[in-house]
Amino acid sequence: MRTFTTLDEVAAAAGTDIGTSEWLTVDQARIDAFADATLDHQWIHVDVAAAGEGPFGSTIAHGFLTLSLLPHFASEVFAFETPGARLNYGLERVRFPSPVPVDSRLRSHVRFGEVRDLPAGKQLVVQHTVEIEGQDKPACVAAHVVLLLA
């Protein structure tokens, strides 16, 4: 776990690999809970019997479920103990190159991208590559934009 206490430390880490999170299993209970929370009950995610006959041979996690795990993965890799507020500013680019079959284990490789100066602090791009254990293609590649206020 890397801890950043100043905005200068964050800026100095631009363009570097920060670390890799622990593995997290995406089971059917998590997929079903996400479906309930988002009202997205598409059969490929929640109907075990139908999905078993479908193109992936099992249910798969929602792409947005995988994306929603980024804050968890980030919290295992780095922490900000900078003086000001930290705000989620959005996403620059998100792709889901590979589906996540039920009971897959995921982890994220985290890299700090560009850091820009703002009048109120810094804007940081946190690059995530979410890996599926045993697969070559990632589940998700995303550039998360964070505002670090001074």
C-alpha positions, 0 to 999 in steps of 0.5 A: 500500500502506497500512501500519499500525504502531499500533492507533490508526492502524487505529481512525482508518481505520475507515469509510474506503476503504483501496485496491484490489488488482492484477488476478489471473487465475483460470485453469483450472489454479488452479481445478483445483488448488483442486478437488484441495485441497478435494476438490470436483470438481463438473463446473461447475468442472473438466469443460471440455467439460461446462461449455462446454455448461452454463449459463455456457458455460465452467467457473467458479471455486468460490465458496470459491476466490474467498473464499480469495483475500481474504488475497492481495488484502488483502496488496496493499492494506495491511499491519499492522506492529502489535506483537501477533499478527494472527488471522483471527477469521472472516467476518460475511457472505459473498455470491457475486453473480456467477459467475467464468468461467475466465480472469476477472481479479479484484481487491478493493476494500478498506474498513475497517469497524467497529473495536471495542476488546477487552481484548486489542486491537482487532477489525477488520472488513475489507470486500472487494468482489471485482470481475470485470473487465468485469462490473457485479456483483461476484464476492464481497462479504465482511466479514472479521473480524480480531483485532489483539492488543496 
